[in-house]
Amino acid sequence: MIKYLVNRYRGWGIAKKTLIILLFVSIVPVTVIEIITCIIAANTLKKQMDILVESNMKLSQKGLEDFFSEYDSIIMSIYTENEYALKLEKLNVWDSRNYYLLKKELENDLENISYLHPEILGIGVVTQKKECILYDSVTNSTMDSYCFPEKDKSWLAVTDETFHNTQTVYSRVINREAANGTKRNLLYLGHRIADINNYRQGTVGSILICLDETNIRETYSQENENEINVSFLCDANGSIVSSTRTDLIGTGIFEQWDDSREELFSQPEFKIRQAVEAHQIMNNGSYSIYTKPVLKNQFVLVSLRDNREPLKDFKYIFEVIILLTILIIITSILIMIRFAGSLQFCVAKITSAMDRAYKGDYTVQIEHSWQDEFGKIARHFNHMVQKIDQSGKIEKEALLREKNAELKALEAQINPHFLYNTLDAINWIAIENEQFLISRMLKNLGSILRYSVHKSNGVVSVRSEVEYLKQYIFLQQQRFSFSFHCIMDVDEEVLDLKMHKLLFQPLIENAIIHGFPGGTGQDMLMVSIRKKGDKHLMVQVEDNGKGMHEELVRELNHYDYSSSAVEGSIGVRNVIMRIKYYYGEEGHFLIESNDRGTRITAEILFEE
């Protein structure tokens, strides 16, 4: 299947391929980036929510501890006041003479405390005989009590526990209905009272404070509490004493486990999650649990947060992002289709012109107004076709000239062999007439002709090239009646090295013909060939002639052999061109000239 798709892709045109590639490299990354962005944003939002809830939990923990500490202070002011213990001692023995007076004094004291702390629903002192001396803020009475009713003495369980405990005792929540039908969830705080001067006597009574659960709830309830997010305060026995959901108050969510107290504080999240799922407190399984111990593990503050709740607002942002992404993708597709169509039009126009040129129509031209790379291709194509057309015409003319030259060659029937035989015949005539100088000159001229004609661009030894130059210089000296002297300085170690033949003869000819004024008898020509470094051969041709014009020296030293026209100093320019063609960047040429002479230095690569 993959191979089939690959073959199909290869068979498509460049426009369709470009469209597919653009769609792949634009839409896929955008989609992936959007998904990753949403995941990161959701995780970041969750972390921020965790930090916020944790901060609120710390504040709630502090508020609850301050709340209970306030009432602990009230209780401590009573049980540390030895006067309460002395009065209870007398009430416990039923001192009839002072009983009612002491009772009244205690009732007044409790009433004063209630006035100072109006949030206290009721406060009472219980004797060893379970008699309760109280003041009730709900009924404003010391007799008819809402907090300590005679019919329902469930509050006495706290009193019994205080008689065997030296710490403050907290009751379970008790739901009670008032005469007007108002229902409240009550929590009792109790502590024993003992004579600090006579500990052996033991507990003489206890102090009880009755609080409304709503006062506790206000210390930890948060603004975003609702049916989805739930917070509650659980006592050490696993009973909920306060909750933002009133139906949970009084529920013993850990009662089915005997070791609930230990695991509630050692593994609170694990135990609470089990209890929450058992009692179906949360409607879904995606929630987080946050816990804080209160009053040294007397209570545990629990907050259950639905993980989906913070993402509700993000859901709308996510939908907007999705819509924007879809809009961007649709816009991108339209732009890509437009671009692919334009690309297809340009490619089709170019390939059509190429097909016509392939069939031999070299007059075809691509008409365009493009300024991009396609415009550059079209311009180059038009120029190339024009060059091909011109080259075809030139080739036809060259073929015609070649045929004419062949005809002329057949007519002339003159070749180098004919010249060699003619020179040999003249040589014998010169010998017969005892013209030995002419004979020597003819032999040298014949050698020069053979050397020049045979493989004119071949590679020869330096030794062969030097012998040729000697013969050439001899003829020139004869020609100019020995008006100049020539010294050749050639290192022995270079004689067997290889170089291109006839490379430097034009330099010697140029020096002899153009460099010397002639007839002075002091003209000197120096030819030096030596090795430079490990791979270069250095050749110098130096004369003491009249020199060259500065402008011509500058032009030749910077001669553009690839494009300059050959006008004047043909021999020197020819040497420069051959050095560059043969040796490229490894070949060097330099002219130094003034009114005392000219020195030409050339460096070439040698062959072993």
Long-range contacts (C-beta under 8 A, 24 or more apart in sequence): 13-344, 13-347, 14-343, 14-344, 14-347, 15-340, 15-341, 15-343, 15-344, 15-347, 16-340, 18-339, 18-340, 18-343, 19-336, 19-337, 19-339, 19-340, 22-332, 22-336, 22-339, 22-340, 23-332, 23-333, 23-336, 26-332, 26-336, 27-329, 27-332, 27-333, 30-325, 30-328, 30-329, 31-325, 31-329, 34-321, 34-322, 34-325, 37-321, 38-318, 38-321, 41-314, 41-317, 42-311, 42-314, 45-310, 45-311, 45-314, 46-307, 46-310, 49-305, 49-310, 50-288, 53-288, 53-290, 53-303, 53-305, 54-290, 56-222, 56-303, 57-290, 57-291, 57-292, 57-301, 57-303, 58-292, 60-219, 60-220, 60-222, 60-231, 60-292, 60-301, 61-220, 61-292, 61-293, 61-294, 61-301, 63-219, 63-220, 64-216, 64-219, 64-220, 64-233, 64-294, 64-295, 64-299, 64-301, 65-294, 65-295, 66-219, 67-215, 67-216, 67-219, 68-189, 68-294, 68-295, 68-298, 71-120, 71-189, 71-209, 71-211, 72-168, 72-189, 74-113, 74-117, 74-120, 74-209, 75-168, 75-189, 75-191, 75-207, 75-209, 76-191, 78-113, 78-125, 78-191, 78-193, 78-207, 79-191, 79-192, 79-193, 79-194, 79-207, 80-196, 82-195, 82-196, 82-197, 84-109, 84-125, 84-193, 84-205, 84-207, 85-193, 85-194, 85-195, 85-196, 85-204, 85-205, 86-195, 88-125, 88-127, 88-128, 88-193, 88-204, 88-205, 89-195, 89-201, 89-204, 91-127, 91-131, 91-133, 91-205, 92-127, 92-128, 92-129, 92-204, 92-205, 103-133, 106-133, 107-133, 107-134, 107-135, 107-142, 110-134, 110-135, 110-142, 111-135, 111-142, 119-211, 119-212, 119-215, 120-209, 120-210, 120-211, 121-146, 121-147, 121-184, 121-186, 121-210, 121-211, 121-212, 122-146, 122-147, 122-148, 122-208, 122-209, 122-210, 123-207, 123-208, 123-209, 123-210, 124-148, 124-207, 124-208, 124-210, 125-193, 125-205, 125-206, 125-207, 125-208, 126-156, 126-159, 126-205, 126-206, 126-207, 126-208, 127-204, 127-205, 128-203, 128-204, 128-205, 130-156, 130-159, 132-208, 138-178, 146-176, 146-178, 147-186, 147-210, 148-208, 148-210, 149-176, 152-176, 155-188, 155-208, 155-210, 158-188, 158-189, 158-190, 158-206, 158-208, 159-190, 159-206, 159-208, 161-190, 162-190, 162-191, 162-192, 162-203, 162-206, 163-192, 163-203, 163-206, 165-192, 166-192, 167-191, 170-235, 170-241, 170-298, 170-299, 172-235, 172-237, 172-239, 172-241, 172-250, 173-213, 173-239, 173-240, 173-241, 173-242, 173-249, 173-250, 175-249, 175-250, 184-212, 184-213, 184-214, 185-212, 185-213, 185-214, 185-242, 185-246, 185-249, 185-250, 186-210, 186-211, 186-212, 186-213, 187-211, 187-212, 187-213, 187-216, 187-241, 187-242, 213-241, 213-242, 213-249, 216-241, 216-242, 217-242, 217-243, 217-244, 220-301, 224-309, 228-283, 228-306, 228-309, 229-303, 229-304, 229-305, 229-306, 229-309, 230-281, 230-282, 230-303, 230-304, 231-301, 231-302, 231-303, 231-304, 232-301, 232-302, 233-294, 233-299, 233-300, 233-301, 233-302, 234-264, 234-299, 234-300, 234-301, 234-302, 235-298, 235-299, 236-261, 236-264, 236-265, 236-297, 236-298, 236-299, 236-300, 237-261, 238-264, 238-275, 241-299, 245-281, 248-281, 251-279, 253-278, 253-279, 253-281, 264-300, 265-293, 265-297, 265-300, 268-300, 268-302, 272-302, 276-304, 282-306, 284-308, 346-370, 346-374, 347-374, 349-378, 350-374, 350-377, 350-378, 350-381, 353-381, 354-381, 357-381, 357-385, 357-388, 362-386, 362-388, 362-389, 362-392, 363-389, 416-449, 416-450, 416-453, 419-449, 420-446, 420-449, 420-450, 423-449, 437-478, 441-474, 441-475, 441-478, 444-471, 444-472, 444-474, 444-475, 445-475, 447-471, 448-472, 448-475, 451-501, 451-502, 452-502, 455-501, 456-501, 456-502, 457-500, 457-501, 458-500, 458-501, 459-498, 459-499, 459-500, 459-501, 459-607, 460-498, 460-499, 460-500, 460-501, 461-495, 461-496, 461-497, 461-498, 461-499, 462-490, 462-494, 462-495, 462-496, 462-497, 462-498, 462-499, 462-529, 462-537, 462-606, 463-495, 463-496, 464-501, 465-499, 465-501, 465-502, 465-503, 465-504, 466-490, 466-495, 466-529, 468-501, 468-502, 468-505, 469-504, 469-505, 469-508, 469-527, 472-505, 472-508, 472-509, 473-508, 473-525, 476-508, 476-509, 476-512, 480-512, 480-518, 483-516, 483-518, 483-519, 483-520, 483-521, 483-523, 484-512, 484-516, 484-523, 484-524, 484-525, 485-523, 485-524, 485-525, 486-524, 486-525, 486-526, 486-527, 487-524, 487-525, 487-526, 487-527, 488-527, 488-528, 488-529, 489-526, 489-527, 489-528, 489-529, 489-530, 490-527, 490-528, 490-529, 490-530, 491-529, 491-530, 491-531, 493-531, 494-529, 494-530, 494-531, 494-537, 494-606, 497-531, 497-537, 497-606, 497-607, 497-608, 498-606, 498-607, 498-608, 499-537, 499-604, 499-606, 499-607, 500-578, 500-582, 500-604, 503-575, 503-578, 503-579, 503-604, 504-539, 504-541, 504-575, 504-602, 506-570, 506-571, 506-572, 506-574, 506-575, 507-541, 507-571, 507-572, 507-575, 507-600, 507-602, 508-541, 509-571, 510-569, 510-571, 510-572, 511-541, 511-543, 511-545, 511-598, 514-545, 515-543, 515-545, 515-546, 515-547, 515-597, 515-598, 516-543, 516-545, 516-546, 517-545, 517-546, 531-606, 532-603, 535-586, 535-605, 535-606, 536-586, 536-603, 536-604, 536-605, 536-606, 537-603, 537-604, 537-605, 537-606, 538-601, 538-602, 538-603, 539-601, 539-602, 539-603, 539-604, 540-599, 540-600, 540-601, 540-602, 541-599, 541-600, 542-597, 542-598, 542-599, 542-600, 543-597, 543-598, 543-599, 544-596, 544-597, 545-597, 545-598, 546-595, 547-593, 547-594, 547-595, 547-596, 547-597, 547-598, 548-591, 548-593, 548-598, 550-593, 553-591, 553-592, 553-593, 556-591, 557-589, 557-590, 557-591, 572-600, 575-602, 579-604
